[in-house]
Amino acid sequence: MPDLADIVPRYPYVMFGGKGGLGKTTFSAATAYWLARQGHRVLVFSVDPQASLSDIFQRDIFGQGPVPIMDNLWAQEIDADRHIKEYQAEIRQKILDMYGFDHLPEEIESYIEAASAEPAMEESAIFDAVVDIVTKGEYDYYIYDLVPLGHALYYLSMAKVYDEWINKITRLREEMREYEQVASVMKRQKLTEEDQILHELQYIRSRINASSRILTDKQKTAFFFVLVPEEMIILDTLKAADLFARFDVPIAGYVVNRVVPKELQGQDIPEYLHNRITMQQQYLQQIGARFGRDVLAHVPELERDVTGLPMIEKLARIMYGAF
């Protein structure tokens, strides 16, 4: 049966996803640590605003770009607010350049400010930052600590919808070119402005598609679901796996976290812990029945939170074996 140590090194893009609080960030850190110890240049980065690689590595890395952690390992937390501000400034400048304004009309400025307050703007800013990171190609492996499942699906659906929309605009624009020779000077100026807008839309589409292709590239990307032996988590994971499959995300397997060791049952432990182990064994059987050979690892409940390199190394050894 294949395990994580067999599968992970085959793919330059490794992603851990699932509901919040199940261990995605710690698994991402441990995987990055293990690959770095093999001599590979590795970047682990968080695209989840709620996650904290800073806490796990015990370093202040938020919004500082790739921060060196140890030999061959860098970590990065994306500052979505900063990317939103940079995006606002870019939009303002493009409008000024495109229309020759000395300053932005108040109504346009108000619109930019209002649009930036939309929840989707933060997601789009993070999405855009991912493209910047992975297209530079500076590392052997990129380990994503993914946003919650719903957000990841939003990215994928946005790519498909945006692509179809711009394709329609492009076809209409090409049809309009047939009439350019008989258009007036004013009309040609208007068409030129439309061409600039179309060019900008196509640029945005290319960036969205670049990240979307990474998420769905079966040759380069491995996506692992993280779950725990609890009924609702199992059901949610089944639903999410079905949705991801519809968007062609290559699911490489499942990692079960926070398993209380069965061997404790024969020891003098509190009754509630006996009951918890019994309950978990039932759910572990369900996980085995529903996900089968795609379950690649069972990670035990650890004695404390995974923070600092010694605990990250301990988790990496549990997940991947000896270095």
HELIX and SHEET records of a PDB file:
HELIX    1   1 LEU A    4  ILE A    7  1                                   4    
HELIX    2   2 VAL A    8  ARG A   10  5                                   3    
HELIX    3   3 LYS A   24  ARG A   37  1                                  14    
HELIX    4   4 LEU A   53  PHE A   57  1                                   5    
HELIX    5   5 ALA A   80  TYR A   99  1                                  20    
HELIX    6   6 GLU A  106  SER A  116  1                                  11    
HELIX    7   7 PRO A  119  THR A  135  1                                  17    
HELIX    8   8 LEU A  149  MET A  176  1                                  28    
HELIX    9   9 ARG A  177  VAL A  182  5                                   6    
HELIX   10  10 VAL A  185  THR A  216  1                                  32    
HELIX   11  11 GLU A  231  ARG A  246  1                                  16    
HELIX   12  12 LYS A  262  GLY A  266  5                                   5    
HELIX   13  13 GLU A  271  PHE A  291  1                                  21    
HELIX   14  14 GLY A  292  ASP A  294  5                                   3    
HELIX   15  15 LEU A  309  TYR A  320  1                                  12    
SHEET    1   A 8 VAL A  67  MET A  70  0                                        
SHEET    2   A 8 LEU A  73  GLU A  77 -1                                        
SHEET    3   A 8 VAL A  42  SER A  46  1                                        
SHEET    4   A 8 TYR A 141  ASP A 145  1                                        
SHEET    5   A 8 TYR A  13  GLY A  17  1                                        
SHEET    6   A 8 THR A 221  LEU A 227  1                                        
SHEET    7   A 8 ILE A 251  VAL A 259  1                                        
SHEET    8   A 8 VAL A 295  PRO A 300  1                                        
END                                                                             
